[in-house]
Amino acid sequence: MADYRIIKAEPLTKAIHAIVKAGGSSDREAELVSTNLVEANLKGHDSHGVGMIPRYVQSVTNGGLAVNAHVEIVLDTGPLLTLDGLTGYGQVIGHEAMELAAERAKKNGVCLVGLSNSHHIGRIGHWAEQCIDHGLVSIHFVNVISRPIVAPWGGSDARHGTNPFCVGIPRAGKDPIVLDFATSRIAQGKTRVAHNKGVELEAGTIIDHEGKPTINPRYTVIPPYGAILPFGEHKGSGLALVCEILGGALSGGQVVKGSSDGRHNVLNGMLSIVIDPGKLGTGENLAREVESFVAWHTGSPPAPGVDKVRIAGEPERETKKKRLAEGIPVDPTTWQEILDAGKKFGLDQAAIEKIAG
């Protein structure tokens, strides 16, 4: 990783905290945003990590991201919650939404929560992990209101966002199962990371502005724009359609209706189902059967070139352990973009460099 800036998690968190706070956020908001972004980097999802800060700063300055906003309860029946994110930082809105959902699920056994109008809520696995900390199972359907970036199966241009799907399952005394993926071949942020690194994408991942296959990530980062393809052909595209409707419409929000307004803002809608296994009366059964199946699943003889069979969430935990010890790699282009973003909020480059060590 020649030329990469290797930064330990703590000073990187402090540097991002300083930038967010300089934009007018409270200490608590800056803490939630910075720890969430660095956690994404720690778990290997650089697409959802500190590289998002330049886009956040741009959204704050153009009025697309409201500083110090909090989730608003639109409807609360106990097991049903409808929430409005008021275009606030998704790291704050998501946290508050999941705390409300966990409280209702523990009381009623389940909570169905529709969250709309939140600014970018980041890595969805983070919210599943928050529910897991409460001992709860959760399922999440998410849509993205921004510049369309993913083509439908059989289409030749972008019609929707990366529309993530996520499930979190706690395990007593053991690492949880956290399934979290974009319904596109890769997350849009991963194409940005590839572009910043100057590396090509795998064949079959994206198409260019004429609908032709390409391996150049620039077609998802700078105009003329192409599109990312869905994962799993018609299956991933079908799940993306469902995430758009459930996360965007049933949640009380909106769906993609056309091209963006060019301001590079991003809003998320999320429909979450949060379940208390104990209240369902199946907690002990779940715990027993999960361990039985995980043992069977991971007991498969590894294929050639594979060291072992893993469960969803395990690669992220392995990456986090490594990056906590060695530091987080940040490519030069992304780091410069972060420094430039801080400057827009009145922080000079030297100040950020000093904080980051």
Backbone hydrogen bonds, N-H to C=O, Kabsch-Sander energy under -0.5 kcal/mol:
donor,donor_aa,acceptor,acceptor_aa,energy
4,Y,1,M,-1.9
5,R,330,V,-2.7
6,I,4,Y,-0.6
7,I,5,R,-0.7
7,I,328,I,-2.4
12,L,8,K,-2.0
13,T,9,A,-2.5
14,K,10,E,-2.1
15,A,11,P,-2.2
16,I,12,L,-2.3
17,H,13,T,-2.6
18,A,14,K,-2.2
19,I,15,A,-1.7
20,V,16,I,-2.6
21,K,17,H,-2.6
22,A,18,A,-1.9
23,G,19,I,-0.8
23,G,20,V,-0.8
24,G,21,K,-2.1
25,S,20,V,-1.3
30,A,26,S,-2.6
31,E,27,D,-2.2
32,L,28,R,-2.4
33,V,29,E,-2.5
34,S,30,A,-2.4
35,T,31,E,-2.4
36,N,32,L,-1.6
37,L,33,V,-2.4
38,V,34,S,-2.3
39,E,35,T,-1.9
40,A,36,N,-1.7
41,N,37,L,-1.7
42,L,38,V,-2.8
43,K,39,E,-1.8
44,G,41,N,-2.0
45,H,40,A,-2.5
46,D,44,G,-1.1
48,H,45,H,-1.9
49,G,46,D,-1.2
51,G,46,D,-0.5
52,M,49,G,-2.2
53,I,50,V,-1.7
55,R,52,M,-0.6
56,Y,52,M,-2.2
57,V,53,I,-2.9
58,Q,54,P,-2.0
59,S,55,R,-2.2
60,V,56,Y,-2.5
61,T,57,V,-2.4
62,N,58,Q,-1.7
63,G,60,V,-1.0
64,G,59,S,-2.1
65,L,59,S,-1.4
66,A,87,T,-2.5
67,V,65,L,-0.6
69,A,66,A,-0.9
72,E,84,D,-2.8
74,V,72,E,-0.7
74,V,82,T,-2.9
75,L,82,T,-1.7
77,T,80,L,-2.6
78,G,80,L,-0.7
81,L,112,L,-2.6
82,T,75,L,-2.6
83,L,114,G,-3.5
84,D,72,E,-2.6
85,G,116,S,-3.4
87,T,117,N,-3.2
88,G,85,G,-2.4
89,Y,66,A,-0.7
90,G,120,H,-0.6
92,V,89,Y,-1.1
93,I,89,Y,-2.6
94,G,90,G,-3.0
95,H,91,Q,-0.8
96,E,92,V,-2.5
97,A,93,I,-2.5
98,M,94,G,-2.4
99,E,95,H,-1.9
100,L,96,E,-2.1
101,A,97,A,-2.3
102,A,98,M,-2.5
103,E,99,E,-2.1
104,R,100,L,-2.1
105,A,101,A,-2.6
106,K,102,A,-2.4
107,K,103,E,-1.2
108,N,104,R,-3.1
109,G,105,A,-2.5
111,C,274,V,-2.3
112,L,79,P,-3.2
113,V,111,C,-0.6
113,V,272,S,-2.7
114,G,81,L,-2.8
115,L,113,V,-0.6
115,L,270,M,-3.0
116,S,83,L,-2.0
116,S,114,G,-0.5
118,S,268,N,-1.9
119,H,88,G,-1.9
120,H,266,V,-1.2
126,H,123,R,-1.4
127,W,124,I,-1.3
128,A,124,I,-1.4
129,E,125,G,-2.5
130,Q,126,H,-1.5
131,C,127,W,-1.8
132,I,128,A,-2.4
133,D,129,E,-2.0
134,H,130,Q,-0.6
134,H,131,C,-1.1
135,G,132,I,-2.4
136,L,131,C,-2.2
137,V,275,I,-2.3
138,S,168,G,-2.0
139,I,273,I,-1.9
140,H,166,C,-2.9
141,F,271,L,-2.4
142,V,164,P,-2.1
143,N,269,G,-2.2
145,I,267,L,-3.4
146,S,144,V,-0.8
149,I,160,H,-2.1
150,V,160,H,-2.8
151,A,228,I,-2.7
155,G,152,P,-2.7
159,R,150,V,-3.0
160,H,150,V,-1.5
165,F,181,F,-2.5
166,C,140,H,-2.0
167,V,179,L,-2.5
168,G,138,S,-2.5
169,I,177,I,-2.7
171,R,174,K,-0.5
174,K,171,R,-1.7
177,I,169,I,-2.6
178,V,176,P,-0.6
178,V,312,A,-1.9
179,L,167,V,-2.7
180,D,178,V,-0.6
181,F,165,F,-2.3
183,T,162,T,-2.6
184,S,162,T,-0.5
185,R,229,L,-3.1
190,K,187,A,-0.9
191,T,187,A,-1.0
191,T,188,Q,-0.8
192,R,188,Q,-1.5
193,V,189,G,-2.4
194,A,190,K,-2.1
195,H,191,T,-2.3
196,N,192,R,-2.6
197,K,193,V,-2.0
198,G,194,A,-1.3
199,V,194,A,-2.4
201,L,215,I,-2.7
205,T,202,E,-1.2
206,I,214,T,-0.7
207,I,227,A,-2.8
208,D,212,K,-3.1
211,G,208,D,-2.2
214,T,206,I,-1.6
219,Y,216,N,-1.4
220,T,217,P,-2.1
221,V,218,R,-1.3
222,I,218,R,-2.8
226,G,219,Y,-3.9
227,A,207,I,-2.1
228,I,149,I,-3.0
229,L,205,T,-2.8
231,F,183,T,-1.8
233,E,230,P,-0.7
235,K,232,G,-2.0
236,G,231,F,-0.8
237,S,233,E,-1.9
238,G,234,H,-2.1
239,L,235,K,-2.1
240,A,236,G,-2.2
241,L,237,S,-1.9
242,V,238,G,-1.9
243,C,239,L,-2.6
244,E,240,A,-2.3
245,I,241,L,-1.9
246,L,242,V,-3.1
247,G,243,C,-2.2
248,G,243,C,-0.6
248,G,244,E,-1.4
249,A,245,I,-1.8
250,L,245,I,-2.3
251,S,246,L,-0.9
252,G,249,A,-1.6
267,L,145,I,-2.2
268,N,118,S,-3.4
269,G,143,N,-1.3
270,M,115,L,-2.9
271,L,141,F,-2.6
272,S,113,V,-2.7
272,S,270,M,-0.6
273,I,139,I,-2.6
274,V,111,C,-2.8
274,V,272,S,-0.5
275,I,137,V,-3.1
276,D,109,G,-2.8
280,L,276,D,-1.7
281,G,277,P,-0.7
281,G,278,G,-0.9
282,T,277,P,-2.0
283,G,277,P,-1.0
286,L,282,T,-3.1
287,A,283,G,-2.4
288,R,284,E,-2.2
289,E,285,N,-3.0
290,V,286,L,-2.8
291,E,287,A,-1.5
292,S,288,R,-1.8
293,F,289,E,-2.6
294,V,290,V,-3.0
295,A,291,E,-1.9
296,W,292,S,-1.7
297,H,293,F,-3.4
298,T,294,V,-2.8
299,G,295,A,-0.8
300,S,297,H,-1.1
306,V,303,A,-2.2
309,V,298,T,-0.5
314,E,311,I,-2.2
317,R,313,G,-1.6
318,E,314,E,-2.2
319,T,315,P,-2.3
320,K,316,E,-2.4
321,K,317,R,-2.0
322,K,318,E,-1.8
323,R,319,T,-2.9
324,L,320,K,-2.5
325,A,321,K,-1.3
326,E,322,K,-2.7
327,G,323,R,-2.2
328,I,7,I,-3.3
330,V,5,R,-2.7
335,W,331,D,-2.4
336,Q,332,P,-2.3
337,E,333,T,-2.1
338,I,334,T,-2.1
339,L,335,W,-2.3
340,D,336,Q,-2.6
341,A,337,E,-2.0
342,G,338,I,-2.3
343,K,339,L,-1.7
344,K,340,D,-1.3
345,F,341,A,-0.8
345,F,342,G,-0.8
346,G,343,K,-1.7
347,L,342,G,-2.7
351,A,348,D,-0.5
352,I,348,D,-1.6
353,E,349,Q,-2.7
354,K,350,A,-2.2
355,I,351,A,-1.9
356,A,352,I,-2.5
357,G,353,E,-0.8
